[in-house]
Amino acid sequence: MSVQMEIQVNLPDGSKRSIEQSATAADLAKSIAQGLYRKAVGAVINGEIRDLFTPLADGDTVKILTPDNPESIELLRHTSAHVMAQAVQNIFPKAKIAIGPTIQDGFYYDFDIPEHALTPEDLDKIEVEMKRIADSNQRLVRFNIPDVDAQLSEFREQGEKYKAELLEEHRDHEPTLYHMQDKDGKTVWNDLCRGPHLPSTNHIKAFKLLKFSGSYWRGDEKKDHLQRIYATAWWTKKDLDDYLLKLEEAEKRDHRKLSKQLDLFSVHDEVGPGLVFWHPNLATVRAVIEDYWRDEHRKRGYDFVFTPHIASEELYKISGHLESYGENMYSAMDIDGMPYRCKPMNCPGHIMIYKTRLRSYRDLPLRFAELGTVYRYERSGVLHGMLRVRGFTQDDSHIFCTPEQLEGEINGILDLIDALMSTFGYTYKAYLATRPEKFIGDIAEWDFATEALRNAAKSRGLECEIDEGGGAFYAPKIDIKLYDAIGREWQGPTVQVDLNLPNRFDVNFIGDDNSRHKVIMIHRAVLGSMERFVGGLIEHYAGAFPLWLAPQQAIVLPIADRHYEHGEKVVKELKEMGMRVKMDTRSETVNYRIREAQVEQVPYMLVVGDKEVAADGAAVRHRREGDLGILNLADIKTKFKEEIDSKKV
């Protein structure tokens, strides 16, 4: 009689459990509770999400995943992507599949569909076919490829050239296929994939195909043109419906659409894509933000500088930008026989200012700040209104300090970030981005800089999620992701500790020992870029800027000609206190002019008639709260001043 060997695995609560040596995560779930087994969709094994039927090894740490675990949504969407790809190939037998990753809130798949351009009606057909596949309860079975060359031949015979290219690339990485099998165990479709996936398709209940677009194989415009389908999947219909409502709200808030309604900005073919023209309304918003930004920096000991928009290529050879960032820089222009470049960064210019004289430790820290316009090449396919552009103004700053001052300076930046983001009404999350594969500089210095960022965040209780390998090529950083009014995540402030550029430019200071020491350089942008930040603000506020930011803060609406004089008095006194206000004397009815002002998102409408003249004031109407009653002019001014000074959102 044979004795079955047992292994021990570790559970999330710290306990251990003995199971048979050949057991899978599914077997473990069944041994814990039948209810858990019925709900199980996957497992986290030693920190990695894996298939439910993955064999376990002695000493593994295992967490069984159910739809109640946030991590499980990755399994759902990854599997849904395969169901979508199968559906597309069922409907379009000549279609070839490329890649289909999960993305935030969903997934996409790229297809090569000969002689057919996708239509909205196609998406409806694909959804119906996806539902049929999901309901057929196909099993997903991981299959290790034993003979890569044989599998390559099969892919090529099928015309699956994209699969073949990927397999050739990963032939030494233990490549796997996922077979999708029907109730009789027959493979009806397969795809080259690492996984993980759900155990079967009947877990897929709530999904929606969202849109299609063009794409390129490997994102290279010189390679095959493909068609991409974007989709989303959720565990419940309610979650799906909530998400679709959120998308509808996001569509209403689209800054490009609101720009046309509110006359905010434009981009012109005659000038070139990705180059934004700020119209008076939005330029006013920007000016107010910049004034606020300068005030906050003055309070914190920053000095303002300005640097040229172009520089000799030699500068970017020294900085390393030409070597490591050249593909994002614009081509050189010949000036007096020397190559010059549009600046992609402000940092080398700030270093040049620092190096104009010898600095002592008593001079440090030096905090240089600049609203500096830079130029970076972005592919035309990724340009997006104000959010992805080719020329933009960074609220850039570089701090030069000693090692002893570093942690305090990082904390000062984090204080500034918190103050500004709170003012604009954002909540946020922090990420610590570590050394990428492609980097310049010394590893020991990278480790020192990373630890300084970690310690500064820890000292203030700021939790940082680790973004492994997400640092800039020259420095680790803390990235701040902002959450807007409808819960979307936006790229926001960044703080980078750089020991590389000081080495390249020999940036130093004289210490108290009268010796030269390398300075530490902190790169930071609080708003990021004015274009992206203000574009995001448009969507965050749905175009309804708070009073302190609004291009036009109030409009005076006289009921009849005899009320003009009092209306002009109201306008004059409000302008004298610095408000942006005008009077609408058109012949249309007051109600019509009120509706227009609301469409234009003017915060306050001040109606002036006989009663208001008698009260030496106006009937105050808010764009959202409606009629606030008649107030005398002194009270109106007090109300507006308090709201503006408090920067109420």
Secondary structure, 3 states (H helix, E strand, C coil): CCCCCEEEEECCCCCEEEEECCCEHHHHHHHHCHHHHHHCCEEEECCEEECCCCECCCCCEEEEECCCCCCHHHHHHHHHHHHHHHHHHHHCCCCEECCCCEECCEEEEEEECCCCCCCHHHHHHHHHHHHHHHHCCCEEEEEECCCHHHHHHHHHHCCCHHHHHHHHHCCCCCCEEEEEECCCCCEEEEEECCCCCCCEHHHCCEEEEEEEEEEEHHHCCCCCEEEEEEEEEECCHHHHHHHHHHHHHHHHHCHHHHHHHHCCEECCCCCCCCCCEECHHHHHHHHHHHHHHHHHHHHCCCEECCCCCEEEHHHHHHHCHHHHCHHHCCCCEEECCEEEEECCCCHHHHHHHHCCCCCEHHHCCEEEEEEEEEECCCCHHHCECCCECCEEEEEEEEEEECHHHHHHHHHHHHHHHHHHHHHHCCEEEEEEECCCCCCCCCHHHHHHHHHHHHHHHHHCCCCEEEECCCCECCECEEEEEEECCCCCEEEEEEEEEECHHHHHCCCEEECCCCCEEECEEEEEEEEEEHHHHHHHHHHHCCCCCCCCCCCCCEEEEECCHHHHHHHHHHHHHHHHCCCCEEECCCCCCHHHHHHHHHHCCCCEEEEECHHHHHCCEEEEEECCCEEEEEEEHHHHHHHHHHHHHCCCC
